[in-house]
């Protein structure tokens, strides 16, 4: 019984640690992508306006 309890305890802790690591890595990759920002964010609106101005001048 003690062996099974230890296995379940450390198995659960290991799973949570791996899941947290993969989630953090995925979020970092999403932040580093050169995708346009949301129009709802403060700097997203400015980014869209500057893009329209740049397209109008071309």
ABEGO torsion letter per residue (X at the ends): XAAAAAAAAAAAAAAAAAAAAAAAAAAAAAAABABBBBAABAAAAAAAAAAAAAAAAX
